[in-house]
Amino acid sequence: PPPSNSNYHAAASTASTAQHNTNYPHQPPPPPPPPNNNNPNNNNAKPHVRSAAGQTWSDPTLAQWPPNDFRLFVGNLAKDLKQHHLEQHFGKYPSFAMARIMYNKVDGKSRGYGFVSVLDPKDCAKAIREMDQSWLGSRPIKVKLSEWKDREWKEVKKRGKVERRKKKRFM
């Protein structure tokens, strides 16, 4: 409890009025504006070059995910599920960051799988243990660690170099 000294209360009230006085010379500067991550013209975002099935492309949607997250693949989703269902199901984990269901670009229907991002490795392991084969909507879902980083162009090139070195050793 604060001391019952009247000098304490006088000092506290003087400090509080000094903080609210606009003429006080040592006011902290206003906080900087938050970064605008929704701007498609943001030049600070690294392009994600992907490679699979002999094709290479740039995927701008990967810049929307948090950096250094632990991403989970969630499969066997019912076609009628929406993104908020997935968010509610995985939202119980404290480090849950975001969830996304993948849709077909042509007809807009669900492709039956999605991804969930968590920031803590313990929450990631716990989510895999608890959520794999749990029911979401009308189906039991499949949850496993996503292998999205394996399709980054840098990783594909690195794997190709390692495989070429192995072939040279055995020739």
C-alpha positions in Angstrom: 0.0 0.0 0.0 1.2 3.6 -0.6 2.4 5.5 2.4 -0.1 7.7 4.1 2.3 10.7 3.9 0.7 13.8 2.4 3.9 14.7 0.6 3.6 11.4 -1.4 0.1 12.4 -2.6 1.3 15.9 -3.5 4.2 14.6 -5.5 2.0 12.0 -7.3 -0.6 14.7 -8.3 2.2 17.0 -9.5 3.7 14.2 -11.6 0.3 13.4 -13.1 -0.5 17.0 -14.0 3.0 17.4 -15.5 2.3 14.5 -17.8 -1.0 16.0 -19.0 0.3 19.6 -19.4 1.0 20.3 -23.0 3.6 22.9 -22.1 5.8 20.3 -20.4 9.1 20.4 -22.3 10.1 16.7 -21.9 7.1 14.9 -23.5 7.9 11.8 -25.4 7.4 11.9 -29.2 4.3 10.2 -30.6 4.7 6.5 -31.5 5.6 5.8 -35.1 2.8 4.6 -37.4 2.3 0.8 -37.6 3.9 -0.8 -40.7 1.5 -1.2 -43.6 1.7 -4.9 -44.5 -1.4 -4.8 -46.7 0.3 -2.6 -49.3 1.0 -4.6 -52.4 3.7 -2.0 -53.4 5.7 -2.7 -50.3 9.3 -3.0 -51.5 10.6 -4.3 -48.2 8.9 -7.6 -48.5 11.1 -10.3 -50.0 9.6 -12.1 -53.0 9.0 -15.8 -52.4 10.2 -17.7 -55.4 8.8 -21.2 -55.4 9.5 -24.3 -57.3 7.6 -27.6 -57.8 6.8 -30.0 -60.6 9.5 -28.5 -62.8 8.0 -25.0 -62.6 9.2 -21.9 -60.8 7.0 -18.9 -59.9 6.8 -16.0 -57.5 4.2 -16.2 -54.7 3.3 -12.8 -53.2 0.8 -14.3 -50.7 3.6 -15.8 -48.6 4.6 -12.3 -47.5 1.3 -12.1 -45.6 2.4 -14.9 -43.2 4.5 -14.1 -40.1 8.2 -14.6 -40.5 9.8 -17.5 -38.6 6.4 -19.1 -37.8 5.6 -22.8 -37.5 3.1 -23.6 -40.2 0.7 -26.6 -40.0 -0.9 -28.3 -42.9 -4.6 -29.1 -42.1 -6.1 -31.6 -44.5 -9.5 -33.3 -45.0 -11.5 -30.2 -44.5 -15.1 -30.2 -45.3 -16.0 -28.2 -48.4 -18.5 -26.0 -46.5 -15.9 -24.8 -43.9 -14.9 -21.2 -43.8 -11.7 -19.5 -42.6 -13.3 -18.4 -39.3 -14.1 -22.1 -38.4 -10.4 -22.9 -38.7 -9.4 -19.8 -36.7 -11.9 -20.7 -33.9 -10.7 -24.3 -33.8 -7.0 -23.4 -33.5 -7.5 -20.1 -31.7 -7.1 -21.8 -28.3 -3.3 -21.8 -28.7 -1.8 -18.6 -27.3 0.7 -18.2 -30.1 -1.9 -18.7 -32.9 -1.1 -16.1 -35.6 -3.4 -16.9 -38.6 -5.2 -19.5 -40.6 -6.1 -19.8 -44.2 -8.2 -22.2 -46.3 -7.1 -22.8 -49.9 -9.7 -22.3 -52.6 -9.7 -23.2 -56.3 -9.0 -20.1 -58.4 -11.4 -21.2 -61.2 -14.6 -22.0 -59.3 -13.9 -20.6 -55.8 -14.7 -23.8 -54.1 -12.6 -25.1 -51.1 -9.7 -27.4 -52.1 -10.2 -29.3 -48.8 -7.0 -28.2 -47.0 -5.6 -25.1 -45.3 -2.7 -23.8 -43.2 -2.4 -22.6 -39.7 0.5 -20.5 -38.3 1.6 -20.6 -34.7 4.7 -18.7 -33.3 5.7 -21.1 -30.5 7.3 -24.5 -31.2 5.6 -26.0 -28.1 2.2 -24.8 -29.3 3.0 -26.3 -32.7 3.7 -29.7 -31.2 0.7 -29.5 -28.9 -1.6 -28.6 -31.8 -0.3 -31.5 -33.9 -0.9 -33.9 -31.0 -4.3 -32.6 -30.0 -5.8 -31.6 -33.3 -4.8 -34.5 -35.6 -7.9 -36.7 -36.2 -10.1 -34.2 -34.2 -13.5 -33.4 -35.7 -14.0 -30.1 -37.5 -17.4 -29.8 -39.1 -18.4 -33.2 -40.5 -14.9 -34.7 -40.9 -11.8 -35.7 -38.8 -9.0 -33.4 -39.9 -5.4 -34.3 -40.6 -2.8 -32.0 -39.0 0.9 -32.2 -39.7 3.9 -29.9 -40.0 3.8 -28.1 -43.3 6.7 -28.6 -45.7 6.2 -25.2 -47.4 9.9 -24.2 -46.9 11.0 -27.2 -49.0 9.6 -25.5 -52.1 11.5 -22.2 -51.7 13.7 -21.8 -54.7 16.9 -21.4 -52.5 16.2 -24.8 -50.9 15.4 -26.5 -54.3 18.7 -25.2 -55.7 20.6 -26.3 -52.6 19.1 -29.8 -52.9 20.0 -29.9 -56.6 23.7 -29.1 -55.8 23.9 -31.7 -53.1 22.4 -34.4 -55.4 24.9 -33.5 -58.2 27.8 -33.8 -55.8 26.6 -37.2 -54.7 26.4 -38.4 -58.3 29.9 -37.2 -59.0 31.3 -39.1 -56.0 29.8 -42.4 -57.3 30.9 -42.0 -60.9 
